[in-house]
Amino acid sequence: MKIRFTLTFCLLAVILTGCRSPQLGGNLSVTVKADGAATRLEVQTGTTAAQALEQAEVLVGSLDIVEPPLYTVLNDGDEVRVTRVAETFVTEQVEIPFEKRIARSEAVPEGETRLLTPGQNGLQELTWRVLTEDGEETSRTVVKTVVLKEAVAEITMVGAQSAFAPLPIPGRLALLAGGSAWIMEGTTGIRKPLVATGDLDGRVFALSPKGDYLLYTRKSQKPPSQQINTLWVVRTNGQSSPQQVSGAANIVHFAGWAPTTTPKFAYSTVEPRPAAPGWQANNDLYIVTMAGSLPNSPHKIIEANSGGLYGWWGMSYAWGSDGRLVYVRPEEMGIVDQETGLLRPMLDITPLQTNSDWAWIPPLGWSPEARTIYIVTHAPAPAPLTAEGSPYFDLTAVSMINDATARMAQNVGMFAYPSASPVRMSGKERSFQVAYLQAIFPDQSETSRYRVAVMDRDGSERRVLFPPADSVGLEPQVVAWAPQPLEGQVGDFFAVVYLGNLWLVDSGSGQAFQVTNDGMLAKIDWK
C-alpha cells in the first residue's frame, strides 16, 4: 500500500510539473513585438501584458489590437504583439447614373418616340472610413453620403395616340401620369408636360383656386426611413421652373391651397420611422405665402403635438371658400383658430378600430359657399358588434352656422370622399350638387370598389352615375368638378380616374366620355 501511494504521488507531480501556469517566483523572459521591432524583456512573475508594454515603453492607441489581451498574466517565453490600427476618412466624388424611363403619351402620334427630358448624371460625395492594420488596409466603409447634384432621369415619350374625339374643357385640368405632371387647357386633345421628373408620388397634387399654381410632392432621393418626400410648387403656365418649398418634407396627409387673393398654402408633416406605417405624425401645420413664382419661408401655425387618440397616424385639414380651416382626425372634426393654433372641436366621431397599423381619417368636403361640410361618419352597428368595429359609414352634413347635423346618405362606405360642385343658378336659386363614392359592398368598404353618386345639396335626387353597374368599380378618389359649366351639357362635368384613364361625366345626363387610353393616370385636379 505504501509503495502504491508513493507511485501515485510521483505521477501527479510529473503531470502538474508539465502544465503551464504563471510561475510563482523569479523572473520571466517575454518578447514584445510592435512597430516592426521585437524587444526581449525580463519581467517579474505575475506581470500582465499591459505592464510588459509599459516596461518596454510601447504606447497603445485606442484602436490598436493587443494579443494577448492587456489583462493577461504572462508566462515565461510568451510574446506580446501590438498591431497598429489607424483610422482615416477619405472623401471622393462619384457620379450618380441617371435612370431611363418610358412614358406612354397621347401627345405623341402612335408609333413615334420623343425625348422629353435628356438624362443627366448626378454627383454625390462619399466619405469613407478606412482602417489599416500595420499599414495594410483591412476595411473601407461609407459613413456619409451627400448628394451634390441630383440625377435627372431620361424620359422618352412613346406615342399612344388617343382614339377619342377631343372635348372642350374650361379651366385647367392637371394630370399625374407616369410620375410626371401634365396640363390640359381648353381642350382634352392637347396635353402639355409641366413637371417631367418622373418621381411625383401623388401624396400631394393640388391646383391653386385659380389654377395658376400646382403643389405637389416628389419622392425623396434618401431612404424612406430618413425622408419620405419633398414639397414643390410650380406655375402652370410653364414659364418658370419648379421650386422646392424650404424645409417642407415628409408630407403624408395634407397640403392644400387657401382661398386667398395672395396665393398661399398649408401643409402638415410626419417623422419617418423604419417600422410600420413608416412614420410618426407631427400633427403640426405650416403656412407658406407665394411671392411670384417663389414660395416664402414656412410660418408655423400649430406646433407638433400628440394629435389625439390616433395621433401616431396623423390628421388632415381642409380650407373653406371663406378662409376657415377645419381639421379632422379619427375621433373628431373641428375648426382651427389660425391666430392661436388652437383646435375647437365641433363633431365627435366614433373612431374605427382597424386592428392594423393604419387609422381611418373621415373624408370630408366643404360646400362651395362654406355653409356646410359633408363628412363621412362612422355609423353604429347592431349587437354584438362594437361601435368601434362597425363596418357601416354614413354621409353626414354639418352646418357651419349652428353646428346642426343631418344624415344625407346611408351605408356609403368609409372612402366616400364627398365633393361639392361650384354654385350654379337654377332660375333665381343658387344651387349645387354633391358627388360622393358609393361602396359596391358597403359592409366591406375598406377593400370594396366604388361608384360615383350625385345628389342635390339637401340629399335629394340621389343617383349613381359611373361606372355602369355591370362594370368594375372605381378605386377610392376625390371627384374633380369642372370649374365652369360647358355648353351643350345637361349638368356639370366631373372628372374621375377609371382603370388608369381619364373620364369626364355629365352629372345631369350621366353620359360618360373616355379621354385617355394609356392606363397611366394616377391623380387629377381641376380648377
C-alpha positions in Angstrom: 0.0 0.0 0.0 2.8 2.5 0.8 4.6 1.7 -2.5 1.3 2.4 -4.5 0.7 5.7 -2.7 4.3 6.8 -3.4 4.0 6.0 -7.1 0.6 7.8 -7.4 2.1 10.9 -5.7 5.1 10.9 -8.1 2.8 10.6 -11.1 0.7 13.6 -10.0 3.9 15.6 -9.5 5.1 14.8 -13.0 1.7 15.8 -14.5 1.5 19.1 -12.6 5.0 20.0 -13.5 4.2 19.6 -17.2 1.3 22.1 -17.0 2.0 25.7 -18.0 1.0 28.2 -15.3 2.2 31.5 -14.1 5.4 31.0 -12.1 5.3 31.9 -8.5 8.8 33.2 -8.1 11.8 34.6 -10.0 11.9 36.5 -13.4 10.4 35.6 -16.7 11.6 36.3 -20.3 8.9 37.7 -22.7 9.1 39.3 -26.1 7.2 42.5 -27.1 6.6 43.0 -30.8 5.5 46.4 -32.0 6.2 48.8 -34.9 8.3 46.2 -36.7 10.7 45.6 -33.8 10.9 42.8 -31.3 12.1 43.6 -27.7 13.1 40.9 -25.2 12.3 41.7 -21.6 13.0 40.3 -18.2 9.9 40.8 -16.1 8.7 39.7 -12.7 6.4 36.7 -12.3 2.8 37.9 -12.4 3.4 40.6 -14.9 0.5 41.3 -17.2 0.7 42.1 -20.9 -0.1 45.8 -20.1 2.7 46.0 -17.6 5.1 44.4 -20.1 4.2 47.0 -22.7 4.7 49.8 -20.2 8.1 48.4 -19.3 9.0 48.3 -23.0 7.8 51.9 -23.3 5.3 50.9 -26.0 2.2 53.1 -26.2 -1.1 51.6 -27.2 -3.7 53.6 -29.1 -7.4 53.3 -28.6 -7.8 51.3 -31.8 -4.7 49.2 -31.5 -5.0 45.4 -31.1 -3.0 43.7 -28.4 -2.5 39.9 -28.3 -2.9 38.5 -25.8 -5.4 40.9 -24.1 -3.8 43.5 -21.8 -5.1 41.9 -18.6 -3.4 38.5 -19.4 -0.8 37.3 -16.9 2.3 36.3 -18.8 4.3 33.1 -18.6 8.0 32.6 -19.4 8.6 32.8 -23.2 5.3 34.5 -24.0 5.0 37.0 -26.8 3.0 40.3 -26.7 2.1 41.6 -30.1 0.8 45.1 -30.9 -1.0 45.6 -34.2 -1.2 49.3 -35.1 -4.7 50.2 -36.3 -5.1 53.6 -38.0 -8.4 55.3 -38.9 -8.6 57.8 -41.7 -11.5 59.4 -43.5 -11.4 59.8 -47.3 -13.8 61.7 -49.5 -14.4 61.1 -53.2 -17.0 62.4 -55.7 -18.9 59.7 -57.6 -21.3 60.1 -60.5 -24.9 59.0 -60.0 -26.1 57.3 -63.2 -29.4 58.6 -64.5 -32.4 56.4 -64.9 -34.1 55.8 -68.2 -37.9 55.9 -68.1 -40.5 55.4 -70.8 -43.9 57.2 -70.7 -46.7 56.4 -73.0 -48.3 59.7 -74.1 -51.2 60.6 -76.3 -49.4 63.9 -77.1 -47.2 61.8 -79.5 -48.5 60.0 -82.6 -48.7 56.3 -82.2 -45.5 54.5 -83.2 -43.3 57.5 -82.6 -41.0 58.3 -79.8 -39.8 61.7 -78.5 -37.2 62.5 -75.9 -39.0 64.6 -73.3 -36.2 65.0 -70.8 -32.5 64.3 -71.6 -30.8 62.3 -68.9 -28.1 63.9 -66.7 -25.8 62.1 -64.3 -25.9 63.4 -60.8 -22.9 63.8 -58.4 -22.5 62.6 -54.8 -19.7 62.9 -52.3 -18.9 59.8 -50.4 -17.0 59.9 -47.1 -15.2 56.6 -46.4 -13.9 55.3 -43.1 -10.6 53.5 -43.8 -9.0 51.2 -41.3 -5.4 49.9 -41.7 -3.6 47.3 -39.6 0.2 47.8 -39.6 -0.2 49.8 -42.8 -2.3 47.3 -44.6 -5.9 48.3 -45.4 -8.4 46.0 -43.8 -11.8 47.7 -44.2 -13.4 50.6 -46.1 -16.9 51.7 -45.1 -19.1 54.6 -46.3 -20.1 56.7 -43.3 -21.6 59.7 -45.1 -23.3 60.5 -48.4 -24.0 64.0 -49.7 -25.8 64.4 -53.0 -24.2 67.4 -54.6 -26.4 67.2 -57.8 -29.4 65.0 -58.3 -29.5 62.9 -61.4 -32.1 63.8 -64.0 -34.0 60.8 -65.4 -34.1 60.4 -69.2 -37.8 60.3 -70.1 -38.8 59.2 -73.5 -42.4 59.5 -74.6 -43.8 56.7 -76.7 -46.8 57.5 -78.8 -50.2 56.2 -77.7 -52.5 58.4 -79.8 -56.0 58.6 -78.3 -58.8 57.3 -80.5 -61.2 59.5 -78.7 -62.5 62.8 -80.0 -61.2 65.8 -78.1 -63.6 67.7 -75.8 -63.6 71.4 -75.0 -63.0 72.0 -71.3 -63.0 75.0 -69.0 -60.1 76.0 -66.7 -57.0 73.9 -66.3 -57.1 70.1 -65.7 -53.9 68.7 -64.1 -53.0 65.1 -64.5 -50.4 62.9 -62.7 -49.3 60.1 -65.1 -46.1 58.1 -65.1 -44.8 60.1 -62.1 -45.0 63.4 -64.1 -47.4 66.3 -64.2 -49.4 67.3 -67.3 -51.8 70.1 -68.0 -54.9 70.1 -70.3 -56.3 73.6 -71.1 -59.0 74.5 -73.5 -59.3 71.0 -75.0 -58.6 67.4 -74.0 -56.8 66.9 -77.3 -53.7 68.7 -76.0 -51.7 67.5 -73.0 -48.6 69.6 -72.2 -45.9 68.3 -69.8 -45.5 70.6 -66.8 -43.1 68.6 -64.5 -41.3 65.7 -66.2 -39.2 64.3 -63.4 -41.0 61.0 -63.2 -40.9 60.9 -59.4 -44.1 62.5 -58.2 -45.6 60.3 -55.5 -49.1 61.6 -55.6 -49.5 62.3 -51.9 -50.0 66.0 -52.7 -51.2 67.0 -56.2 -53.3 70.2 -55.9 -54.0 73.2 -58.2 -54.5 76.6 -56.6 -58.0 78.1 -56.7 -57.3 80.0 -59.9 -55.4 77.1 -61.4 -52.2 79.1 -61.8 -50.0 77.0 -59.4 -49.6 73.3 -58.9 -48.5 72.0 -55.5 -47.0 68.5 -55.5 -44.7 66.1 -53.7 -41.7 64.2 -55.1 -40.2 61.0 -53.8 -37.0 61.7 -51.8 -33.6 60.5 -53.0 -32.9 59.4 -49.5 -34.1 56.1 -48.0 -37.8 56.3 -46.8 -36.7 55.8 -43.2 -34.8 59.1 -43.5 -37.1 61.1 -45.7 -40.3 60.2 -47.5 -40.8 63.1 -49.9 -40.3 66.8 -50.6 -42.8 69.6 -51.3 -42.7 71.6 -54.6 -44.7 74.3 -56.3 -44.7 75.4 -60.0 -46.6 77.9 -62.1 -48.9 76.1 -64.5 -48.2 78.5 -67.4 -44.9 76.7 -67.9 -42.9 79.9 -67.8 -41.0 79.3 -64.6 -39.1 76.4 -63.1 -40.4 74.3 -60.2 -39.4 75.5 -56.8 -38.8 73.4 -53.7 -40.5 74.6 -50.5 -37.8 75.3 -48.0 -37.8 72.8 -45.1 -41.0 71.2 -46.3 -40.6 67.4 -46.3 -42.4 64.2 -45.2 -45.9 65.3 -46.3 -48.3 62.4 -46.0 -51.8 63.5 -45.1 -52.3 67.2 -46.1 -51.1 70.1 -48.2 -53.6 72.4 -49.8 -54.3 75.9 -51.1 -56.1 78.7 -49.1 -58.9 80.6 -50.9 -57.0 83.9 -50.7 -56.2 86.7 -53.2 -52.5 86.3 -52.5 -51.7 82.6 -53.2 -50.8 80.7 -50.0 -51.0 77.1 -48.9 -50.7 75.0 -45.8 -49.1 71.6 -45.0 -48.6 69.2 -42.2 -45.6 66.8 -41.6 -44.6 63.5 -40.2 -41.4 62.0 -38.9 -40.1 58.9 -40.9 -39.8 55.7 -39.0 -38.5 52.3 -40.1 -41.4 50.5 -38.5 -45.0 50.4 -39.9 -46.7 52.6 -41.0 -43.4 54.3 -41.9 -43.9 57.5 -39.9 -44.9 59.2 -36.7 -47.2 62.1 -37.3 -46.3 65.6 -36.0 -49.9 66.9 -36.3 -48.4 70.3 -37.0 -49.4 73.0 -39.5 -47.3 75.4 -41.6 -48.5 78.3 -43.9 -46.5 79.4 -46.9 -47.2 82.5 -49.0 -46.1 82.8 -52.6 -44.0 85.7 -53.8 -44.5 85.4 -57.6 -43.0 82.1 -58.6 -41.1 81.7 -55.3 -42.5 80.3 -52.0 -41.6 82.3 -48.9 -40.3 80.6 -45.8 -42.9 78.5 -43.9 -44.7 80.0 -40.9 -45.7 77.6 -38.2 -49.3 77.8 -37.0 -49.6 74.6 -35.0 -46.7 73.1 -33.0 -46.1 69.4 -33.2 -48.4 67.6 -30.7 -49.7 64.2 -29.7 -52.7 64.6 -32.0 -55.4 62.9 -30.1 -56.4 59.2 -29.9 -54.6 58.1 -33.1 -52.1 60.8 -33.2 -49.3 58.5 -34.3 -51.2 58.1 -37.7 -52.0 61.8 -38.1 -54.7 64.2 -39.1 -55.9 66.2 -42.1 -57.2 69.7 -42.8 -59.5 71.4 -45.4 -60.0 75.0 -46.4 -63.4 76.6 -46.9 -64.1 79.2 -49.5 -64.5 81.8 -46.7 -60.9 81.2 -45.4 -61.9 79.0 -42.5 -59.8 75.9 -41.9 -61.2 72.7 -40.4 -59.2 69.8 -39.0 -60.3 66.1 -38.9 -58.8 63.2 -37.1 -60.2 59.7 -36.4 -62.3 60.8 -33.4 -63.4 64.3 -34.2 -63.7 67.3 -36.6 -63.4 70.9 -35.7 -62.2 74.4 -36.5 -58.6 75.7 -36.4 -58.1 79.1 -34.9 -55.5 80.4 -37.3 -54.4 83.1 -34.9 -53.6 81.0 -31.9 -53.3 77.5 -33.4 -56.0 76.2 -31.0 -58.4 73.5 -32.1 -62.2 73.9 -31.4 -64.0 70.5 -31.7 -67.4 70.6 -33.5 -68.3 67.0 -34.1 -67.4 63.8 -32.2 -66.9 60.7 -34.4 -66.7 57.1 -33.4 -63.1 56.1 -34.4 -62.7 52.9 -36.4 -60.9 50.0 -34.8 -58.8 48.8 -37.7 -56.8 46.2 -35.8 -53.9 47.1 -38.0 -51.1 49.7 -38.5 -53.3 52.4 -40.0 -56.1 54.6 -38.8 -59.2 55.9 -40.7 -59.4 59.7 -41.1 -63.0 60.6 -42.1 -63.1 62.1 -45.6 -64.9 65.5 -45.9 -65.6 68.3 -48.3 -66.9 71.9 -48.0 -69.9 73.3 -49.7 -69.0 76.0 -52.2 -70.4 78.8 -50.0 -68.7 77.4 -46.9 -72.0 77.0 -45.0 -71.9 73.2 -44.8 -69.4 70.4 -44.5 -70.2 67.0 -45.9 -68.3 64.3 -43.9 -68.3 60.5 -43.7 -69.2 59.4 -40.2 -68.9 56.0 -38.5 -72.4 54.6 -38.1 -73.4 52.2 -35.3 -73.9 48.5 -35.8 -76.3 46.1 -34.2 -75.1 43.9 -31.4 -72.9 42.0 -30.9 -70.6 44.3 -33.0 -68.9 47.1 -31.1 -69.3 50.8 -32.1 -65.6 51.0 -33.0 -65.8 47.8 -35.0 -68.9 48.7 -37.0 -68.5 48.2 -40.8 -71.1 50.9 -41.6 -70.5 54.5 -42.7 -72.9 57.4 -43.5 -72.6 60.6 -45.3 -73.5 63.5 -42.9 -74.0 67.2 -43.4 -72.7 69.5 -40.7 -74.0 73.1 -40.6 -71.1 75.6 -40.2 -73.7 78.2 -39.0 -75.3 76.4 -36.0 -73.4 73.0 -35.8 -76.5 71.1 -36.6 -76.1 67.7 -38.4 -78.2 65.7 -40.8 -77.6 62.3 -42.4 -77.5 62.6 -46.2 -76.9 59.0 -47.3 -76.7 55.7 -45.5 -74.0 52.9 -45.9 -71.8 54.8 -48.4 -68.5 53.2 -47.3 -65.5 54.6 -45.4 -63.9 56.1 -48.5 -66.9 58.1 -49.9 -64.9 61.3 -50.4 -67.7 63.9 -50.8 -67.0 66.7 -53.2 -69.3 69.7 -54.0 -69.7 71.3 -57.4 -69.4 75.1 -57.9 -72.6 77.1 -57.4 -75.0 77.3 -60.3 -78.0 79.5 -60.8 -81.3 77.5 -61.2 -83.7 80.2 -62.0 -83.3 82.6 -59.1 -82.0 79.9 -56.8 -78.3 79.3 -56.2 -77.8 75.5 -56.1 -75.0 73.0 -56.3 -74.6 69.2 -56.4 -72.6 66.9 -54.2 -70.7 63.9 -55.6 -69.6 61.0 -53.4 -68.4 57.5 -53.8 -70.8 54.7 -53.0 -69.2 51.4 -52.0 -70.3 48.4 -54.1 -70.0 46.3 -50.9 -70.8 48.7 -48.1 -70.1 46.3 -45.3 -66.6 45.6 -46.8 -65.8 49.2 -47.8 -62.1 49.0 -46.8 -61.5 46.8 -49.8 -64.6 47.4 -52.0 -64.5 49.4 -55.2 -66.9 52.3 -55.6 -69.3 54.1 -58.0 -69.8 57.8 -58.2 -73.2 59.0 -56.9 -74.5 62.6 -57.2 -77.2 64.3 -55.1 -78.6 67.8 -54.6 -77.2 69.7 -51.7 -80.1 68.6 -49.4 -79.6 64.9 -50.2 -82.5 64.7 -52.7 -82.3 63.5 -56.3 -79.7 60.9 -55.4 -78.5 58.8 -58.3 -75.5 56.5 -59.1 -73.8 57.6 -62.4 -70.5 56.0 -63.0 -69.2 53.4 -63.8 -72.2 51.3 -65.0 -73.5 48.6 -62.7 -72.1 45.9 -65.0 -68.6 47.3 -64.9 -65.8 47.1 -62.4 -65.9 49.9 -59.9 -63.5 52.8 -59.1 -60.6 53.0 -56.8 -61.3 55.5 -53.9 -60.6 59.1 -55.0 -61.9 62.6 -54.9 -64.1 63.6 -57.8 -62.9 66.8 -59.6 -65.7 69.1 -60.8 -65.3 71.4 -63.8 -64.8 75.0 -62.6 -67.4 76.3 -65.1 -70.3 74.9 -67.0 -69.9 73.7 -70.6 -72.3 74.5 -73.4 -74.4 71.6 -74.5 -74.2 69.7 -71.2 -77.3 69.0 -69.1 -75.4 69.2 -65.8 -71.8 69.8 -64.9 -68.8 67.8 -65.9 -66.8 66.0 -63.3 -63.6 64.1 -63.9 -62.5 60.7 -62.5 -59.6 58.3 -62.9 -61.0 55.0 -64.0 -58.7 52.0 -64.7 -55.8 54.4 -65.2 -57.6 56.6 -67.7 -59.3 60.0 -67.6 -63.1 60.0 -67.9 -65.5 63.0 -68.0 -69.1 62.5 -66.8 -72.1 64.8 -67.3 -73.7 65.0 -63.9 -77.1 65.7 -65.5 -77.4 63.1 -68.2 -74.9 60.6 -66.8 -73.2 60.4 -70.2 -69.5 59.5 -69.8 -66.6 60.3 -72.1 -63.3 58.5 -72.1 -60.4 60.9 -72.7 -57.2 58.9 -72.4 -56.3 55.3 -73.0 -52.7 54.9 -71.9 -53.7 53.5 -68.5 -51.1 55.5 -66.6 -53.2 58.2 -64.9 -52.9 58.2 -61.1 -54.4 61.6 -59.9 -56.2 64.7 -61.2 -57.3 68.1 -60.2 -59.4 70.7 -62.0 -59.6 74.4 -61.4 
